[in-house]
């Protein structure tokens, strides 16, 4: 199925704001993480990002909206874990 030019443009604009971080866990650990994400009803990316945000908050370095792209007009509220 072909993607329209507008959809491609919007995808490219969104992807330009993102950074890819690759993980290479051992297969049994990857399978356990995937199963936990599915059991929680979350995507793998959402599950991992939530875990990272919770760890950052626990370590005293909460991710704030100011850290996110396009957050110029938003206050310094913490991102919901």
mmCIF file of the N, C-alpha and C atoms, coordinates in Angstrom:
data_MODEL
# 
_entry.id   MODEL 
# 
loop_
_atom_site.group_PDB 
_atom_site.id 
_atom_site.type_symbol 
_atom_site.label_atom_id 
_atom_site.label_alt_id 
_atom_site.label_comp_id 
_atom_site.label_asym_id 
_atom_site.label_entity_id 
_atom_site.label_seq_id 
_atom_site.pdbx_PDB_ins_code 
_atom_site.Cartn_x 
_atom_site.Cartn_y 
_atom_site.Cartn_z 
_atom_site.occupancy 
_atom_site.B_iso_or_equiv 
_atom_site.pdbx_formal_charge 
_atom_site.auth_seq_id 
_atom_site.auth_comp_id 
_atom_site.auth_asym_id 
_atom_site.auth_atom_id 
_atom_site.pdbx_PDB_model_num 
ATOM 1   N N  . UNK A 1 1  ? 0.838  -1.168  0.000  1.00 0.00 ? 1  UNK A N  1 
ATOM 2   C CA . UNK A 1 1  ? 0.000  0.000   0.000  1.00 0.00 ? 1  UNK A CA 1 
ATOM 3   C C  . UNK A 1 1  ? 0.890  1.240   0.000  1.00 0.00 ? 1  UNK A C  1 
ATOM 4   N N  . UNK A 1 2  ? 0.653  2.132   -0.923 1.00 0.00 ? 2  UNK A N  1 
ATOM 5   C CA . UNK A 1 2  ? 1.457  3.347   -1.051 1.00 0.00 ? 2  UNK A CA 1 
ATOM 6   C C  . UNK A 1 2  ? 1.060  4.361   0.016  1.00 0.00 ? 2  UNK A C  1 
ATOM 7   N N  . UNK A 1 3  ? 2.037  5.136   0.426  1.00 0.00 ? 3  UNK A N  1 
ATOM 8   C CA . UNK A 1 3  ? 1.806  6.183   1.418  1.00 0.00 ? 3  UNK A CA 1 
ATOM 9   C C  . UNK A 1 3  ? 1.707  7.506   0.674  1.00 0.00 ? 3  UNK A C  1 
ATOM 10  N N  . UNK A 1 4  ? 0.718  8.327   1.035  1.00 0.00 ? 4  UNK A N  1 
ATOM 11  C CA . UNK A 1 4  ? 0.553  9.608   0.355  1.00 0.00 ? 4  UNK A CA 1 
ATOM 12  C C  . UNK A 1 4  ? 1.739  10.526  0.658  1.00 0.00 ? 4  UNK A C  1 
ATOM 13  N N  . UNK A 1 5  ? 1.936  11.504  -0.202 1.00 0.00 ? 5  UNK A N  1 
ATOM 14  C CA . UNK A 1 5  ? 3.043  12.454  -0.021 1.00 0.00 ? 5  UNK A CA 1 
ATOM 15  C C  . UNK A 1 5  ? 2.888  13.208  1.297  1.00 0.00 ? 5  UNK A C  1 
ATOM 16  N N  . UNK A 1 6  ? 1.661  13.571  1.651  1.00 0.00 ? 6  UNK A N  1 
ATOM 17  C CA . UNK A 1 6  ? 1.430  14.301  2.900  1.00 0.00 ? 6  UNK A CA 1 
ATOM 18  C C  . UNK A 1 6  ? 1.758  13.425  4.112  1.00 0.00 ? 6  UNK A C  1 
ATOM 19  N N  . UNK A 1 7  ? 1.350  12.171  4.067  1.00 0.00 ? 7  UNK A N  1 
ATOM 20  C CA . UNK A 1 7  ? 1.646  11.242  5.160  1.00 0.00 ? 7  UNK A CA 1 
ATOM 21  C C  . UNK A 1 7  ? 3.154  11.064  5.297  1.00 0.00 ? 7  UNK A C  1 
ATOM 22  N N  . UNK A 1 8  ? 3.849  10.899  4.178  1.00 0.00 ? 8  UNK A N  1 
ATOM 23  C CA . UNK A 1 8  ? 5.309  10.748  4.193  1.00 0.00 ? 8  UNK A CA 1 
ATOM 24  C C  . UNK A 1 8  ? 5.958  11.991  4.802  1.00 0.00 ? 8  UNK A C  1 
ATOM 25  N N  . UNK A 1 9  ? 5.489  13.194  4.415  1.00 0.00 ? 9  UNK A N  1 
ATOM 26  C CA . UNK A 1 9  ? 6.031  14.448  4.941  1.00 0.00 ? 9  UNK A CA 1 
ATOM 27  C C  . UNK A 1 9  ? 5.825  14.532  6.450  1.00 0.00 ? 9  UNK A C  1 
ATOM 28  N N  . UNK A 1 10 ? 4.616  14.204  6.902  1.00 0.00 ? 10 UNK A N  1 
ATOM 29  C CA . UNK A 1 10 ? 4.336  14.236  8.341  1.00 0.00 ? 10 UNK A CA 1 
ATOM 30  C C  . UNK A 1 10 ? 5.165  13.200  9.097  1.00 0.00 ? 10 UNK A C  1 
ATOM 31  N N  . UNK A 1 11 ? 5.321  12.013  8.530  1.00 0.00 ? 11 UNK A N  1 
ATOM 32  C CA . UNK A 1 11 ? 6.168  10.991  9.163  1.00 0.00 ? 11 UNK A CA 1 
ATOM 33  C C  . UNK A 1 11 ? 7.607  11.473  9.262  1.00 0.00 ? 11 UNK A C  1 
ATOM 34  N N  . UNK A 1 12 ? 8.115  12.084  8.195  1.00 0.00 ? 12 UNK A N  1 
ATOM 35  C CA . UNK A 1 12 ? 9.492  12.576  8.194  1.00 0.00 ? 12 UNK A CA 1 
ATOM 36  C C  . UNK A 1 12 ? 9.684  13.687  9.223  1.00 0.00 ? 12 UNK A C  1 
ATOM 37  N N  . UNK A 1 13 ? 8.697  14.578  9.352  1.00 0.00 ? 13 UNK A N  1 
ATOM 38  C CA . UNK A 1 13 ? 8.789  15.655  10.351 1.00 0.00 ? 13 UNK A CA 1 
ATOM 39  C C  . UNK A 1 13 ? 8.814  15.078  11.761 1.00 0.00 ? 13 UNK A C  1 
ATOM 40  N N  . UNK A 1 14 ? 7.972  14.085  12.022 1.00 0.00 ? 14 UNK A N  1 
ATOM 41  C CA . UNK A 1 14 ? 7.945  13.449  13.339 1.00 0.00 ? 14 UNK A CA 1 
ATOM 42  C C  . UNK A 1 14 ? 9.260  12.722  13.605 1.00 0.00 ? 14 UNK A C  1 
ATOM 43  N N  . UNK A 1 15 ? 9.721  11.946  12.647 1.00 0.00 ? 15 UNK A N  1 
ATOM 44  C CA . UNK A 1 15 ? 10.952 11.177  12.823 1.00 0.00 ? 15 UNK A CA 1 
ATOM 45  C C  . UNK A 1 15 ? 12.164 12.069  13.031 1.00 0.00 ? 15 UNK A C  1 
ATOM 46  N N  . UNK A 1 16 ? 12.145 13.283  12.479 1.00 0.00 ? 16 UNK A N  1 
ATOM 47  C CA . UNK A 1 16 ? 13.259 14.214  12.665 1.00 0.00 ? 16 UNK A CA 1 
ATOM 48  C C  . UNK A 1 16 ? 13.381 14.643  14.130 1.00 0.00 ? 16 UNK A C  1 
ATOM 49  N N  . UNK A 1 17 ? 12.294 14.551  14.896 1.00 0.00 ? 17 UNK A N  1 
ATOM 50  C CA . UNK A 1 17 ? 12.301 14.925  16.315 1.00 0.00 ? 17 UNK A CA 1 
ATOM 51  C C  . UNK A 1 17 ? 12.717 13.769  17.217 1.00 0.00 ? 17 UNK A C  1 
ATOM 52  N N  . UNK A 1 18 ? 12.886 12.597  16.649 1.00 0.00 ? 18 UNK A N  1 
ATOM 53  C CA . UNK A 1 18 ? 13.150 11.394  17.437 1.00 0.00 ? 18 UNK A CA 1 
ATOM 54  C C  . UNK A 1 18 ? 14.608 10.969  17.341 1.00 0.00 ? 18 UNK A C  1 
ATOM 55  N N  . UNK A 1 19 ? 15.047 10.280  18.377 1.00 0.00 ? 19 UNK A N  1 
ATOM 56  C CA . UNK A 1 19 ? 16.364 9.649   18.377 1.00 0.00 ? 19 UNK A CA 1 
ATOM 57  C C  . UNK A 1 19 ? 16.149 8.165   18.596 1.00 0.00 ? 19 UNK A C  1 
ATOM 58  N N  . UNK A 1 20 ? 16.815 7.366   17.810 1.00 0.00 ? 20 UNK A N  1 
ATOM 59  C CA . UNK A 1 20 ? 16.693 5.919   17.952 1.00 0.00 ? 20 UNK A CA 1 
ATOM 60  C C  . UNK A 1 20 ? 17.754 5.424   18.915 1.00 0.00 ? 20 UNK A C  1 
ATOM 61  N N  . UNK A 1 21 ? 17.327 4.644   19.890 1.00 0.00 ? 21 UNK A N  1 
ATOM 62  C CA . UNK A 1 21 ? 18.227 4.018   20.855 1.00 0.00 ? 21 UNK A CA 1 
ATOM 63  C C  . UNK A 1 21 ? 18.037 2.513   20.709 1.00 0.00 ? 21 UNK A C  1 
ATOM 64  N N  . UNK A 1 22 ? 19.089 1.826   20.359 1.00 0.00 ? 22 UNK A N  1 
ATOM 65  C CA . UNK A 1 22 ? 18.995 0.377   20.147 1.00 0.00 ? 22 UNK A CA 1 
ATOM 66  C C  . UNK A 1 22 ? 19.388 -0.375  21.408 1.00 0.00 ? 22 UNK A C  1 
ATOM 67  N N  . UNK A 1 23 ? 18.636 -1.408  21.717 1.00 0.00 ? 23 UNK A N  1 
ATOM 68  C CA . UNK A 1 23 ? 18.932 -2.298  22.835 1.00 0.00 ? 23 UNK A CA 1 
ATOM 69  C C  . UNK A 1 23 ? 19.172 -3.691  22.280 1.00 0.00 ? 23 UNK A C  1 
ATOM 70  N N  . UNK A 1 24 ? 20.070 -4.436  22.907 1.00 0.00 ? 24 UNK A N  1 
ATOM 71  C CA . UNK A 1 24 ? 20.332 -5.810  22.476 1.00 0.00 ? 24 UNK A CA 1 
ATOM 72  C C  . UNK A 1 24 ? 20.366 -6.728  23.690 1.00 0.00 ? 24 UNK A C  1 
ATOM 73  N N  . UNK A 1 25 ? 19.209 -6.946  24.310 1.00 0.00 ? 25 UNK A N  1 
ATOM 74  C CA . UNK A 1 25 ? 19.192 -7.885  25.434 1.00 0.00 ? 25 UNK A CA 1 
ATOM 75  C C  . UNK A 1 25 ? 19.323 -9.317  24.921 1.00 0.00 ? 25 UNK A C  1 
ATOM 76  N N  . UNK A 1 26 ? 19.741 -10.191 25.797 1.00 0.00 ? 26 UNK A N  1 
ATOM 77  C CA . UNK A 1 26 ? 19.763 -11.608 25.450 1.00 0.00 ? 26 UNK A CA 1 
ATOM 78  C C  . UNK A 1 26 ? 18.330 -12.052 25.161 1.00 0.00 ? 26 UNK A C  1 
ATOM 79  N N  . UNK A 1 27 ? 18.172 -13.035 24.314 1.00 0.00 ? 27 UNK A N  1 
ATOM 80  C CA . UNK A 1 27 ? 16.847 -13.463 23.862 1.00 0.00 ? 27 UNK A CA 1 
ATOM 81  C C  . UNK A 1 27 ? 15.882 -13.784 25.006 1.00 0.00 ? 27 UNK A C  1 
ATOM 82  N N  . UNK A 1 28 ? 16.290 -14.525 26.044 1.00 0.00 ? 28 UNK A N  1 
ATOM 83  C CA . UNK A 1 28 ? 15.333 -14.804 27.125 1.00 0.00 ? 28 UNK A CA 1 
ATOM 84  C C  . UNK A 1 28 ? 14.863 -13.525 27.834 1.00 0.00 ? 28 UNK A C  1 
ATOM 85  N N  . UNK A 1 29 ? 15.776 -12.578 28.009 1.00 0.00 ? 29 UNK A N  1 
ATOM 86  C CA . UNK A 1 29 ? 15.398 -11.315 28.654 1.00 0.00 ? 29 UNK A CA 1 
ATOM 87  C C  . UNK A 1 29 ? 14.470 -10.513 27.743 1.00 0.00 ? 29 UNK A C  1 
ATOM 88  N N  . UNK A 1 30 ? 14.756 -10.484 26.453 1.00 0.00 ? 30 UNK A N  1 
ATOM 89  C CA . UNK A 1 30 ? 13.899 -9.785  25.497 1.00 0.00 ? 30 UNK A CA 1 
ATOM 90  C C  . UNK A 1 30 ? 12.496 -10.388 25.490 1.00 0.00 ? 30 UNK A C  1 
ATOM 91  N N  . UNK A 1 31 ? 12.423 -11.707 25.504 1.00 0.00 ? 31 UNK A N  1 
ATOM 92  C CA . UNK A 1 31 ? 11.118 -12.378 25.518 1.00 0.00 ? 31 UNK A CA 1 
ATOM 93  C C  . UNK A 1 31 ? 10.337 -12.048 26.783 1.00 0.00 ? 31 UNK A C  1 
ATOM 94  N N  . UNK A 1 32 ? 11.032 -11.975 27.918 1.00 0.00 ? 32 UNK A N  1 
ATOM 95  C CA . UNK A 1 32 ? 10.370 -11.639 29.184 1.00 0.00 ? 32 UNK A CA 1 
ATOM 96  C C  . UNK A 1 32 ? 9.854  -10.205 29.156 1.00 0.00 ? 32 UNK A C  1 
ATOM 97  N N  . UNK A 1 33 ? 10.638 -9.281  28.596 1.00 0.00 ? 33 UNK A N  1 
ATOM 98  C CA . UNK A 1 33 ? 10.217 -7.877  28.512 1.00 0.00 ? 33 UNK A CA 1 
ATOM 99  C C  . UNK A 1 33 ? 9.013  -7.749  27.586 1.00 0.00 ? 33 UNK A C  1 
ATOM 100 N N  . UNK A 1 34 ? 9.049  -8.424  26.438 1.00 0.00 ? 34 UNK A N  1 
ATOM 101 C CA . UNK A 1 34 ? 7.920  -8.393  25.497 1.00 0.00 ? 34 UNK A CA 1 
ATOM 102 C C  . UNK A 1 34 ? 6.655  -8.953  26.141 1.00 0.00 ? 34 UNK A C  1 
ATOM 103 N N  . UNK A 1 35 ? 6.794  -10.042 26.882 1.00 0.00 ? 35 UNK A N  1 
ATOM 104 C CA . UNK A 1 35 ? 5.638  -10.651 27.546 1.00 0.00 ? 35 UNK A CA 1 
ATOM 105 C C  . UNK A 1 35 ? 5.076  -9.725  28.616 1.00 0.00 ? 35 UNK A C  1 
ATOM 106 N N  . UNK A 1 36 ? 5.954  -9.067  29.361 1.00 0.00 ? 36 UNK A N  1 
ATOM 107 C CA . UNK A 1 36 ? 5.500  -8.140  30.401 1.00 0.00 ? 36 UNK A CA 1 
ATOM 108 C C  . UNK A 1 36 ? 4.770  -6.952  29.784 1.00 0.00 ? 36 UNK A C  1 
ATOM 109 N N  . UNK A 1 37 ? 5.280  -6.438  28.667 1.00 0.00 ? 37 UNK A N  1 
ATOM 110 C CA . UNK A 1 37 ? 4.619  -5.325  27.982 1.00 0.00 ? 37 UNK A CA 1 
ATOM 111 C C  . UNK A 1 37 ? 3.238  -5.745  27.494 1.00 0.00 ? 37 UNK A C  1 
ATOM 112 N N  . UNK A 1 38 ? 3.157  -6.927  26.907 1.00 0.00 ? 38 UNK A N  1 
ATOM 113 C CA . UNK A 1 38 ? 1.867  -7.431  26.416 1.00 0.00 ? 38 UNK A CA 1 
ATOM 114 C C  . UNK A 1 38 ? 0.890  -7.626  27.567 1.00 0.00 ? 38 UNK A C  1 
ATOM 115 N N  . UNK A 1 39 ? 1.371  -8.171  28.678 1.00 0.00 ? 39 UNK A N  1 
ATOM 116 C CA . UNK A 1 39 ? 0.503  -8.391  29.841 1.00 0.00 ? 39 UNK A CA 1 
ATOM 117 C C  . UNK A 1 39 ? 0.001  -7.076  30.411 1.00 0.00 ? 39 UNK A C  1 
ATOM 118 N N  . UNK A 1 40 ? 0.808  -6.022  30.280 1.00 0.00 ? 40 UNK A N  1 
ATOM 119 C CA . UNK A 1 40 ? 0.412  -4.703  30.774 1.00 0.00 ? 40 UNK A CA 1 
ATOM 120 C C  . UNK A 1 40 ? -0.453 -3.963  29.759 1.00 0.00 ? 40 UNK A C  1 
ATOM 121 N N  . UNK A 1 41 ? -0.633 -4.558  28.574 1.00 0.00 ? 41 UNK A N  1 
ATOM 122 C CA . UNK A 1 41 ? -1.443 -3.926  27.539 1.00 0.00 ? 41 UNK A CA 1 
ATOM 123 C C  . UNK A 1 41 ? -0.753 -2.730  26.903 1.00 0.00 ? 41 UNK A C  1 
ATOM 124 N N  . UNK A 1 42 ? 0.577  -2.751  26.885 1.00 0.00 ? 42 UNK A N  1 
ATOM 125 C CA . UNK A 1 42 ? 1.343  -1.633  26.341 1.00 0.00 ? 42 UNK A CA 1 
ATOM 126 C C  . UNK A 1 42 ? 2.193  -2.096  25.171 1.00 0.00 ? 42 UNK A C  1 
ATOM 127 N N  . UNK A 1 43 ? 2.571  -1.127  24.346 1.00 0.00 ? 43 UNK A N  1 
ATOM 128 C CA . UNK A 1 43 ? 3.552  -1.426  23.312 1.00 0.00 ? 43 UNK A CA 1 
ATOM 129 C C  . UNK A 1 43 ? 4.898  -1.641  23.995 1.00 0.00 ? 43 UNK A C  1 
ATOM 130 N N  . UNK A 1 44 ? 5.801  -2.286  23.305 1.00 0.00 ? 44 UNK A N  1 
ATOM 131 C CA . UNK A 1 44 ? 7.135  -2.511  23.858 1.00 0.00 ? 44 UNK A CA 1 
ATOM 132 C C  . UNK A 1 44 ? 7.821  -1.178  24.141 1.00 0.00 ? 44 UNK A C  1 
ATOM 133 N N  . UNK A 1 45 ? 7.734  -0.243  23.197 1.00 0.00 ? 45 UNK A N  1 
ATOM 134 C CA . UNK A 1 45 ? 8.347  1.072   23.391 1.00 0.00 ? 45 UNK A CA 1 
ATOM 135 C C  . UNK A 1 45 ? 7.731  1.790   24.585 1.00 0.00 ? 45 UNK A C  1 
ATOM 136 N N  . UNK A 1 46 ? 6.414  1.786   24.682 1.00 0.00 ? 46 UNK A N  1 
ATOM 137 C CA . UNK A 1 46 ? 5.746  2.445   25.802 1.00 0.00 ? 46 UNK A CA 1 
ATOM 138 C C  . UNK A 1 46 ? 6.132  1.843   27.134 1.00 0.00 ? 46 UNK A C  1 
ATOM 139 N N  . UNK A 1 47 ? 6.224  0.525   27.170 1.00 0.00 ? 47 UNK A N  1 
ATOM 140 C CA . UNK A 1 47 ? 6.587  -0.177  28.403 1.00 0.00 ? 47 UNK A CA 1 
ATOM 141 C C  . UNK A 1 47 ? 8.003  0.192   28.841 1.00 0.00 ? 47 UNK A C  1 
ATOM 142 N N  . UNK A 1 48 ? 8.936  0.167   27.892 1.00 0.00 ? 48 UNK A N  1 
ATOM 143 C CA . UNK A 1 48 ? 10.328 0.486   28.218 1.00 0.00 ? 48 UNK A CA 1 
ATOM 144 C C  . UNK A 1 48 ? 10.465 1.948   28.625 1.00 0.00 ? 48 UNK A C  1 
ATOM 145 N N  . UNK A 1 49 ? 9.823  2.865   27.891 1.00 0.00 ? 49 UNK A N  1 
ATOM 146 C CA . UNK A 1 49 ? 9.920  4.286   28.244 1.00 0.00 ? 49 UNK A CA 1 
ATOM 147 C C  . UNK A 1 49 ? 9.316  4.559   29.621 1.00 0.00 ? 49 UNK A C  1 
ATOM 148 N N  . UNK A 1 50 ? 8.210  3.892   29.953 1.00 0.00 ? 50 UNK A N  1 
ATOM 149 C CA . UNK A 1 50 ? 7.624  4.066   31.275 1.00 0.00 ? 50 UNK A CA 1 
ATOM 150 C C  . UNK A 1 50 ? 8.597  3.599   32.348 1.00 0.00 ? 50 UNK A C  1 
ATOM 151 N N  . UNK A 1 51 ? 9.238  2.465   32.130 1.00 0.00 ? 51 UNK A N  1 
ATOM 152 C CA . UNK A 1 51 ? 10.207 1.947   33.100 1.00 0.00 ? 51 UNK A CA 1 
ATOM 153 C C  . UNK A 1 51 ? 11.377 2.912   33.273 1.00 0.00 ? 51 UNK A C  1 
ATOM 154 N N  . UNK A 1 52 ? 11.838 3.495   32.171 1.00 0.00 ? 52 UNK A N  1 
ATOM 155 C CA . UNK A 1 52 ? 12.949 4.451   32.242 1.00 0.00 ? 52 UNK A CA 1 
ATOM 156 C C  . UNK A 1 52 ? 12.527 5.703   33.004 1.00 0.00 ? 52 UNK A C  1 
ATOM 157 N N  . UNK A 1 53 ? 11.333 6.226   32.701 1.00 0.00 ? 53 UNK A N  1 
ATOM 158 C CA . UNK A 1 53 ? 10.853 7.427   33.408 1.00 0.00 ? 53 UNK A CA 1 
ATOM 159 C C  . UNK A 1 53 ? 10.729 7.166   34.905 1.00 0.00 ? 53 UNK A C  1 
ATOM 160 N N  . UNK A 1 54 ? 10.194 5.990   35.265 1.00 0.00 ? 54 UNK A N  1 
ATOM 161 C CA . UNK A 1 54 ? 10.053 5.656   36.684 1.00 0.00 ? 54 UNK A CA 1 
ATOM 162 C C  . UNK A 1 54 ? 11.414 5.564   37.355 1.00 0.00 ? 54 UNK A C  1 
ATOM 163 N N  . UNK A 1 55 ? 12.391 4.983   36.684 1.00 0.00 ? 55 UNK A N  1 
ATOM 164 C CA . UNK A 1 55 ? 13.742 4.870   37.250 1.00 0.00 ? 55 UNK A CA 1 
ATOM 165 C C  . UNK A 1 55 ? 14.378 6.247   37.390 1.00 0.00 ? 55 UNK A C  1 
ATOM 166 N N  . UNK A 1 56 ? 14.190 7.102   36.374 1.00 0.00 ? 56 UNK A N  1 
ATOM 167 C CA . UNK A 1 56 ? 14.749 8.453   36.445 1.00 0.00 ? 56 UNK A CA 1 
ATOM 168 C C  . UNK A 1 56 ? 14.149 9.220   37.618 1.00 0.00 ? 56 UNK A C  1 
ATOM 169 N N  . UNK A 1 57 ? 12.846 9.101   37.828 1.00 0.00 ? 57 UNK A N  1 
ATOM 170 C CA . UNK A 1 57 ? 12.191 9.775   38.948 1.00 0.00 ? 57 UNK A CA 1 
ATOM 171 C C  . UNK A 1 57 ? 12.714 9.235   40.271 1.00 0.00 ? 57 UNK A C  1 
ATOM 172 N N  . UNK A 1 58 ? 12.865 7.931   40.369 1.00 0.00 ? 58 UNK A N  1 
ATOM 173 C CA . UNK A 1 58 ? 13.371 7.296   41.588 1.00 0.00 ? 58 UNK A CA 1 
ATOM 174 C C  . UNK A 1 58 ? 14.790 7.765   41.896 1.00 0.00 ? 58 UNK A C  1 
ATOM 175 N N  . UNK A 1 59 ? 15.592 7.961   40.846 1.00 0.00 ? 59 UNK A N  1 
ATOM 176 C CA . UNK A 1 59 ? 16.977 8.394   41.015 1.00 0.00 ? 59 UNK A CA 1 
ATOM 177 C C  . UNK A 1 59 ? 17.112 9.905   41.184 1.00 0.00 ? 59 UNK A C  1 
ATOM 178 N N  . UNK A 1 60 ? 15.978 10.610  41.259 1.00 0.00 ? 60 UNK A N  1 
ATOM 179 C CA . UNK A 1 60 ? 16.004 12.049  41.482 1.00 0.00 ? 60 UNK A CA 1 
ATOM 180 C C  . UNK A 1 60 ? 16.254 12.871  40.232 1.00 0.00 ? 60 UNK A C  1 
ATOM 181 N N  . UNK A 1 61 ? 16.050 12.279  39.064 1.00 0.00 ? 61 UNK A N  1 
ATOM 182 C CA . UNK A 1 61 ? 16.227 13.001  37.805 1.00 0.00 ? 61 UNK A CA 1 
ATOM 183 C C  . UNK A 1 61 ? 14.985 12.818  36.935 1.00 0.00 ? 61 UNK A C  1 
ATOM 184 N N  . UNK A 1 62 ? 13.835 13.312  37.408 1.00 0.00 ? 62 UNK A N  1 
ATOM 185 C CA . UNK A 1 62 ? 12.613 13.092  36.632 1.00 0.00 ? 62 UNK A CA 1 
ATOM 186 C C  . UNK A 1 62 ? 12.672 13.797  35.284 1.00 0.00 ? 62 UNK A C  1 
ATOM 187 N N  . UNK A 1 63 ? 12.131 13.151  34.280 1.00 0.00 ? 63 UNK A N  1 
ATOM 188 C CA . UNK A 1 63 ? 12.018 13.740  32.959 1.00 0.00 ? 63 UNK A CA 1 
ATOM 189 C C  . UNK A 1 63 ? 10.909 14.777  33.029 1.00 0.00 ? 63 UNK A C  1 
ATOM 190 N N  . UNK A 1 64 ? 11.200 16.002  32.616 1.00 0.00 ? 64 UNK A N  1 
ATOM 191 C CA . UNK A 1 64 ? 10.179 17.048  32.624 1.00 0.00 ? 64 UNK A CA 1 
ATOM 192 C C  . UNK A 1 64 ? 9.761  17.363  31.201 1.00 0.00 ? 64 UNK A C  1 
ATOM 193 N N  . UNK A 1 65 ? 8.623  18.020  31.070 1.00 0.00 ? 65 UNK A N  1 
ATOM 194 C CA . UNK A 1 65 ? 8.145  18.397  29.747 1.00 0.00 ? 65 UNK A CA 1 
ATOM 195 C C  . UNK A 1 65 ? 9.119  19.346  29.069 1.00 0.00 ? 65 UNK A C  1 
ATOM 196 N N  . UNK A 1 66 ? 9.902  20.105  29.842 1.00 0.00 ? 66 UNK A N  1 
ATOM 197 C CA . UNK A 1 66 ? 10.898 20.995  29.255 1.00 0.00 ? 66 UNK A CA 1 
ATOM 198 C C  . UNK A 1 66 ? 11.969 20.214  28.513 1.00 0.00 ? 66 UNK A C  1 
ATOM 199 N N  . UNK A 1 67 ? 12.152 18.950  28.868 1.00 0.00 ? 67 UNK A N  1 
ATOM 200 C CA . UNK A 1 67 ? 13.153 18.102  28.223 1.00 0.00 ? 67 UNK A CA 1 
ATOM 201 C C  . UNK A 1 67 ? 12.669 17.577  26.873 1.00 0.00 ? 67 UNK A C  1 
ATOM 202 N N  . UNK A 1 68 ? 11.372 17.697  26.612 1.00 0.00 ? 68 UNK A N  1 
ATOM 203 C CA . UNK A 1 68 ? 10.795 17.123  25.399 1.00 0.00 ? 68 UNK A CA 1 
ATOM 204 C C  . UNK A 1 68 ? 10.723 18.161  24.289 1.00 0.00 ? 68 UNK A C  1 
ATOM 205 N N  . UNK A 1 69 ? 10.850 17.749  23.025 1.00 0.00 ? 69 UNK A N  1 
ATOM 206 C CA . UNK A 1 69 ? 10.762 18.694  21.916 1.00 0.00 ? 69 UNK A CA 1 
ATOM 207 C C  . UNK A 1 69 ? 9.383  19.325  21.839 1.00 0.00 ? 69 UNK A C  1 
ATOM 208 N N  . UNK A 1 70 ? 9.350  20.603  21.468 1.00 0.00 ? 70 UNK A N  1 
ATOM 209 C CA . UNK A 1 70 ? 8.082  21.302  21.316 1.00 0.00 ? 70 UNK A CA 1 
ATOM 210 C C  . UNK A 1 70 ? 7.422  21.656  22.623 1.00 0.00 ? 70 UNK A C  1 
ATOM 211 N N  . UNK A 1 71 ? 8.183  21.680  23.714 1.00 0.00 ? 71 UNK A N  1 
ATOM 212 C CA . UNK A 1 71 ? 7.613  21.948  25.030 1.00 0.00 ? 71 UNK A CA 1 
ATOM 213 C C  . UNK A 1 71 ? 7.808  23.400  25.444 1.00 0.00 ? 71 UNK A C  1 
ATOM 214 N N  . UNK A 1 72 ? 8.076  24.290  24.487 1.00 0.00 ? 72 UNK A N  1 
ATOM 215 C CA . UNK A 1 72 ? 8.378  25.680  24.801 1.00 0.00 ? 72 UNK A CA 1 
ATOM 216 C C  . UNK A 1 72 ? 7.282  26.369  25.603 1.00 0.00 ? 72 UNK A C  1 
ATOM 217 N N  . UNK A 1 73 ? 6.025  26.098  25.282 1.00 0.00 ? 73 UNK A N  1 
ATOM 218 C CA . UNK A 1 73 ? 4.926  26.797  25.932 1.00 0.00 ? 73 UNK A CA 1 
ATOM 219 C C  . UNK A 1 73 ? 4.354  26.031  27.112 1.00 0.00 ? 73 UNK A C  1 
ATOM 220 N N  . UNK A 1 74 ? 4.968  24.927  27.466 1.00 0.00 ? 74 UNK A N  1 
ATOM 221 C CA . UNK A 1 74 ? 4.453  24.088  28.542 1.00 0.00 ? 74 UNK A CA 1 
ATOM 222 C C  . UNK A 1 74 ? 5.307  24.303  29.775 1.00 0.00 ? 74 UNK A C  1 
ATOM 223 N N  . UNK A 1 75 ? 4.695  24.256  30.943 1.00 0.00 ? 75 UNK A N  1 
ATOM 224 C CA . UNK A 1 75 ? 5.443  24.418  32.185 1.00 0.00 ? 75 UNK A CA 1 
ATOM 225 C C  . UNK A 1 75 ? 6.359  23.250  32.445 1.00 0.00 ? 75 UNK A C  1 
ATOM 226 N N  . UNK A 1 76 ? 7.018  23.251  33.605 1.00 0.00 ? 76 UNK A N  1 
ATOM 227 C CA . UNK A 1 76 ? 7.986  22.220  33.935 1.00 0.00 ? 76 UNK A CA 1 
ATOM 228 C C  . UNK A 1 76 ? 7.388  21.032  34.643 1.00 0.00 ? 76 UNK A C  1 
ATOM 229 N N  . UNK A 1 77 ? 6.161  20.693  34.331 1.00 0.00 ? 77 UNK A N  1 
ATOM 230 C CA . UNK A 1 77 ? 5.537  19.540  34.975 1.00 0.00 ? 77 UNK A CA 1 
ATOM 231 C C  . UNK A 1 77 ? 6.268  18.266  34.590 1.00 0.00 ? 77 UNK A C  1 
ATOM 232 N N  . UNK A 1 78 ? 6.279  17.324  35.494 1.00 0.00 ? 78 UNK A N  1 
ATOM 233 C CA . UNK A 1 78 ? 6.898  16.036  35.195 1.00 0.00 ? 78 UNK A CA 1 
ATOM 234 C C  . UNK A 1 78 ? 6.037  15.260  34.218 1.00 0.00 ? 78 UNK A C  1 
ATOM 235 N N  . UNK A 1 79 ? 6.689  14.473  33.397 1.00 0.00 ? 79 UNK A N  1 
ATOM 236 C CA . UNK A 1 79 ? 5.974  13.594  32.476 1.00 0.00 ? 79 UNK A CA 1 
ATOM 237 C C  . UNK A 1 79 ? 5.372  12.472  33.288 1.00 0.00 ? 79 UNK A C  1 
ATOM 238 N N  . UNK A 1 80 ? 4.142  12.143  32.987 1.00 0.00 ? 80 UNK A N  1 
ATOM 239 C CA . UNK A 1 80 ? 3.454  11.084  33.718 1.00 0.00 ? 80 UNK A CA 1 
ATOM 240 C C  . UNK A 1 80 ? 4.128  9.748   33.447 1.00 0.00 ? 80 UNK A C  1 
ATOM 241 N N  . UNK A 1 81 ? 4.573  9.030   34.484 1.00 0.00 ? 81 UNK A N  1 
ATOM 242 C CA . UNK A 1 81 ? 5.223  7.734   34.252 1.00 0.00 ? 81 UNK A CA 1 
ATOM 243 C C  . UNK A 1 81 ? 4.239  6.688   33.792 1.00 0.00 ? 81 UNK A C  1 
# 
